[in-house]
Amino acid sequence: MDYHESLDVLDEKTMNISRAINSLKEELEAVNWYNQRVAATNDETLKAILAHNRDEEIEHACMALEWLRRNMPKWDEELRTYLFTTADITSVEEGESASGDSSLGIGNLK
């Protein structure tokens, strides 16, 4: 596991969050690899198998993301802001501020 702080100062929840984030990264990397292989192969049977595998990795990534949403309130807040909307993605945050968001605007420093 890739920790950047000494283990003796990390609690179990923080380590579990790190596990979930690392799993999410690994699943997304697998999606990328399978997706490239799907695009590259000319064998239709292999293409179907690789696409199936890619889609399984997407499912796994979504499960890890959902675990993060349930265990870190900021994930829940951000996912509720950005997912399943039809608004321009880059203007969603601005709309949030215009609607009276009382945050400190830290998100604007991105």
BASE-812447 format. One line per 5 residues: for each residue x, y, z of N, C-alpha, C, O. Coordinates in steps of 0.2 Angstrom, whole numbers, always signed. Example, Ala and Ser with C-alpha at 12.3 -4.5 7.8 and 13.67 -1.06 7.14 Angstrom:
REM residues 2
+66:-28:+39:+62:-22:+39:+66:-16:+39:+71:-17:+42 | +64:-11:+35:+68:-5:+36:+64:+0:+39:+67:+6:+40
REM end
This chain:
REM residues 110
+4:-6:+0:+0:+0:+0:+4:+6:+0:+10:+6:+3 | +2:+11:-3:+6:+17:-4:+4:+23:+1:+0:+27:-1 | +7:+23:+7:+5:+28:+12:+11:+33:+12:+16:+32:+10 | +8:+39:+13:+13:+45:+13:+14:+47:+20:+18:+52:+21 | +11:+44:+25:+12:+46:+32:+14:+40:+35:+12:+34:+33
+17:+41:+41:+18:+35:+45:+12:+31:+48:+7:+34:+49 | +12:+25:+47:+6:+21:+49:+4:+22:+56:-2:+21:+58 | +8:+24:+60:+6:+24:+67:+2:+31:+69:-1:+31:+74 | +2:+35:+64:-3:+41:+64:-9:+40:+60:-14:+45:+61 | -10:+35:+57:-16:+34:+52:-21:+29:+56:-19:+24:+58
-27:+31:+56:-32:+27:+59:-35:+22:+54:-33:+23:+48 | -39:+17:+56:-41:+12:+52:-46:+15:+46:-45:+13:+40 | -50:+20:+48:-54:+23:+42:-50:+26:+37:-51:+25:+31 | -44:+30:+39:-40:+33:+34:-37:+27:+30:-36:+28:+24 | -34:+22:+33:-31:+17:+29:-36:+13:+24:-35:+11:+19
-43:+12:+26:-48:+10:+22:-49:+14:+16:-50:+12:+10 | -49:+21:+17:-50:+25:+12:-44:+25:+7:-46:+25:+1 | -38:+24:+9:-33:+23:+5:-33:+17:+1:-32:+17:-5 | -36:+12:+4:-37:+5:+0:-42:+6:-5:-41:+4:-11 | -47:+10:-4:-52:+11:-9:-50:+15:-14:-51:+14:-20
-46:+20:-13:-44:+25:-18:-39:+21:-22:-39:+22:-29 | -34:+17:-19:-30:+13:-23:-33:+8:-28:-31:+7:-33 | -38:+5:-25:-42:+0:-29:-46:+4:-35:-46:+1:-40 | -48:+10:-34:-52:+14:-39:-46:+15:-44:-48:+15:-50 | -40:+17:-42:-35:+19:-47:-34:+13:-52:-33:+13:-58
-33:+7:-48:-31:+1:-52:-37:-1:-57:-36:-4:-62 | -43:-1:-54:-49:-2:-59:-49:+2:-65:-50:+0:-70 | -48:+9:-64:-48:+14:-69:-42:+12:-74:-43:+13:-80 | -37:+10:-72:-31:+9:-76:-33:+2:-80:-31:+2:-86 | -36:-3:-77:-38:-9:-81:-43:-7:-86:-43:-10:-92
-48:-2:-85:-53:+0:-90:-49:+3:-96:-51:+1:-101 | -44:+7:-94:-40:+10:-100:-37:+5:-104:-37:+5:-110 | -33:+0:-101:-30:-5:-104:-34:-9:-109:-33:-10:-115 | -40:-12:-106:-45:-16:-109:-48:-12:-115:-49:-14:-121 | -49:-5:-114:-52:-1:-119:-48:+0:-125:-50:-1:-131
-41:+0:-124:-36:+1:-129:-36:-6:-133:-35:-6:-139 | -36:-11:-129:-35:-18:-133:-42:-19:-137:-41:-22:-142 | -47:-17:-135:-54:-18:-139:-53:-14:-145:-55:-16:-151 | -50:-8:-145:-49:-4:-151:-44:-6:-155:-44:-5:-161 | -39:-10:-153:-33:-12:-157:-35:-19:-160:-32:-20:-166
-39:-23:-158:-39:-30:-161:-44:-30:-166:-49:-26:-166 | -42:-34:-171:-47:-35:-177:-51:-41:-176:-55:-43:-180 | -49:-45:-171:-53:-52:-170:-59:-50:-166:-59:-48:-160 | -65:-51:-169:-71:-49:-166:-73:-53:-160:-76:-50:-155 | -71:-59:-159:-72:-63:-153:-68:-61:-147:-70:-60:-142
-62:-59:-149:-57:-56:-144:-60:-50:-142:-59:-48:-136 | -62:-46:-147:-65:-39:-145:-70:-39:-140:-71:-35:-136 | -75:-44:-141:-81:-45:-137:-78:-47:-130:-81:-45:-125 | -74:-52:-129:-71:-54:-123:-68:-48:-119:-69:-47:-113 | -64:-44:-123:-60:-38:-119:-65:-33:-117:-64:-30:-112
-70:-32:-122:-75:-27:-120:-79:-29:-114:-81:-25:-109 | -81:-36:-113:-84:-38:-107:-80:-37:-101:-82:-35:-96 | -73:-39:-102:-68:-38:-96:-68:-30:-94:-68:-28:-88 | -68:-26:-99:-68:-19:-98:-74:-16:-94:-73:-13:-89 | -79:-19:-96:-86:-17:-93:-86:-19:-86:-89:-16:-81
-83:-25:-84:-83:-28:-78:-78:-23:-73:-80:-22:-67 | -73:-21:-76:-69:-16:-72:-72:-10:-71:-71:-7:-66 | -76:-7:-76:-80:-1:-74:-85:-2:-68:-86:+2:-64 | -88:-8:-68:-92:-10:-63:-89:-10:-56:-91:-7:-51 | -83:-13:-56:-78:-13:-50:-77:-6:-48:-77:-4:-42
-75:-1:-53:-73:+5:-51:-79:+9:-48:-78:+13:-43 | -85:+8:-51:-91:+11:-48:-92:+9:-41:-95:+13:-37 | -91:+2:-40:-92:+0:-33:-87:+3:-28:-89:+5:-22 | -81:+4:-30:-76:+7:-26:-78:+15:-25:-77:+17:-19 | -80:+18:-30:-82:+25:-29:-88:+26:-25:-89:+30:-21
-93:+21:-25:-99:+21:-21:-97:+20:-13:-99:+24:-9 | -92:+16:-12:-89:+15:-5:-86:+22:-3:-87:+24:+3 | -82:+25:-7:-80:+31:-5:-85:+37:-4:-85:+40:+1 | -90:+37:-8:-96:+41:-7:-99:+40:+0:-101:+45:+3 | -100:+34:+2:-103:+32:+8:-99:+34:+14:-101:+34:+20
-92:+34:+13:-88:+35:+19:-84:+41:+19:-80:+42:+24 | -84:+45:+14:-81:+52:+14:-86:+57:+12:-88:+57:+6 | -89:+61:+16:-95:+66:+15:-93:+70:+9:-98:+72:+5 | -87:+72:+8:-85:+77:+2:-86:+73:-5:-88:+76:-9 | -85:+67:-5:-86:+63:-11:-94:+63:-12:-96:+64:-18
-98:+62:-7:-105:+62:-8:-107:+69:-11:-111:+69:-16 | -105:+74:-8:-106:+81:-10:-104:+82:-17:-108:+85:-21 | -98:+81:-19:-96:+82:-26:-99:+78:-31:-101:+80:-37 | -100:+72:-30:-104:+67:-34:-111:+70:-35:-113:+69:-41 | -114:+72:-30:-121:+74:-31:-121:+81:-35:-126:+82:-39
-116:+85:-35:-115:+91:-39:-114:+89:-46:-117:+92:-51 | -110:+85:-48:-107:+84:-55:-111:+78:-59:-111:+78:-65 | -113:+73:-55:-115:+67:-59:-123:+68:-61:-127:+71:-57 | -124:+65:-66:-131:+64:-68:-135:+71:-70:-141:+72:-68 | -131:+75:-72:-134:+82:-74:-132:+83:-81:-129:+79:-84
-136:+88:-84:-135:+89:-91:-131:+96:-92:-130:+98:-98 | -130:+99:-87:-127:+106:-87:-120:+105:-89:-117:+100:-89 | -117:+110:-92:-110:+110:-94:-106:+109:-88:-106:+112:-83 | -101:+104:-88:-98:+102:-82:-93:+107:-79:-93:+108:-73 | -90:+111:-84:-86:+117:-81:-90:+122:-78:-87:+126:-74
-96:+123:-79:-100:+128:-76:-104:+126:-70:-107:+131:-67 | -104:+120:-69:-108:+118:-63:-106:+121:-56:-110:+123:-53 | -99:+121:-55:-97:+124:-49:-99:+132:-49:-100:+134:-43 | -98:+135:-54:-100:+142:-54:-107:+143:-53:-109:+148:-49 | -112:+139:-55:-119:+139:-54:-120:+138:-46:-125:+141:-44
-116:+133:-43:-116:+132:-36:-115:+138:-32:-119:+140:-28 | -110:+142:-34:-109:+148:-31:-114:+154:-32:-116:+157:-27 | -116:+154:-38:-122:+159:-39:-128:+158:-36:-132:+162:-35 | -129:+151:-34:-135:+150:-30:-135:+150:-23:-139:+148:-19 | -130:+154:-20:-130:+155:-13:-126:+150:-9:-127:+150:-3
-121:+146:-13:-117:+142:-9:-113:+145:-4:-110:+150:-5 | -113:+143:+2:-110:+147:+8:-103:+144:+9:-100:+145:+15 | -100:+140:+5:-94:+137:+6:-88:+142:+6:-90:+148:+4 | -82:+141:+8:-77:+146:+8:-74:+147:+1:-69:+151:+0 | -77:+143:-4:-74:+144:-11:-68:+141:-12:-64:+142:-17
-66:+136:-8:-59:+132:-9:-59:+129:-15:-54:+128:-18 | -65:+126:-17:-65:+123:-24:-63:+127:-29:-61:+124:-35 | -64:+133:-29:-62:+138:-34:-54:+138:-35:-52:+141:-40 | -51:+136:-31:-43:+136:-31:-41:+130:-35:-35:+130:-37 | -45:+126:-38:-43:+120:-42:-39:+122:-48:-37:+118:-52
REM end
